[in-house]
């Protein structure tokens, strides 16, 4: 188990780029496999999770080249050329890989078996397997399909109208993908906003998908999807750690260049701005149908706030680092309506509360969130990642503002989404 030792920092300054967006890297690989022709994907995130998606498309016979470190070329021949995998597909620790593959492979006329790490096998899958069965797929799994491993076979799906019980980009995406191979229209009704990278990317490739007022209508493919030629924007969820770090240190003045600022992803920016953060978007532009900007962050004095409702979905991956920001805000910060955090890579509510308390934070868990009383003077301690990459990085940022050394155990999981995290922190650190 790797450890990461973090010492306090007074000053963070400079310009950096974060790795490619993890959500979009997953989708680019999987959707390129559906296209006919050569897709070129630059600024691809080479991390453990996205590697799982790459290996999955190779398992069904799709050829992949890696001409450079952050570039891949996918030689798509369309789903008609896919073959039944010879072995179980290991999704490792990636919930996105597994849930999107349930929709994609669960629509194909061959058998696929998906598994993953012990962590992933504990994550709920009924939210995708139940509607897929309604469409006509054969789905087998532990506890009647609630948990992986999952065995899938489709080939004669029917479009359905399905109302999502919770806003979820992964579940929505699985149904959209299955709908592209079903007979008749598939309608997905969202209870609130969720990431829309799937709709944007597939529409750009020629899919017949229409979105309006929380309703997505998907018509089956009648022609091959066009290949991709895209640069993946910087991952906002990765940028979030550097944003909070620059806000909290005594002297912070950081530019993070080329970050995706899709409004379904930037709830954290809205919340931090309302708390008094000095965060500005510069050079706003578009790349591959996605809004992109340079983010300028400076040290700030934060005021406590309350987060609930639709905002939660727009910052669901940022709550570990938001909790760190809340420890330094004046007053009581409350997070509600975030029970989804209980079923992420770990129980993020329990783990965040447990580990920040080790550092001296005044934080308590709620069934669907947490309460933080601030500001707290944090003290260096030995903490544990719980195998969760976002928690490991959040604790590392907390270590920058804690007195004394902080040792993060299980830090190897940082490579799942942000392999250059430690290097970029060193780049910004000014002694």
Beta strands, then each sheet from edge to edge (+ up, - down):
strand 1: 3-6
strand 2: 11-17
strand 3: 36-42
strand 4: 63-68
strand 5: 71-77
strand 6: 89-90
strand 7: 111-115
strand 8: 138-141
strand 9: 147-153
strand 10: 161-163
strand 11: 186-189
strand 12: 209-212
strand 13: 215-218
strand 14: 229-231
strand 15: 251-260
strand 16: 278-287
strand 17: 290-298
strand 18: 306-307
strand 19: 331-335
strand 20: 362-366
strand 21: 369-374
strand 22: 382-384
strand 23: 406-409
strand 24: 429-430
sheet 1: 1+ 23- 22-
sheet 2: 16+ 17- 15+ 2+ 24-
sheet 3: 4+ 5- 3+ 14+
sheet 4: 6+ 7+ 9- 8+
sheet 5: 10+ 11+ 13- 12+
sheet 6: 18+ 19+ 21- 20+
end
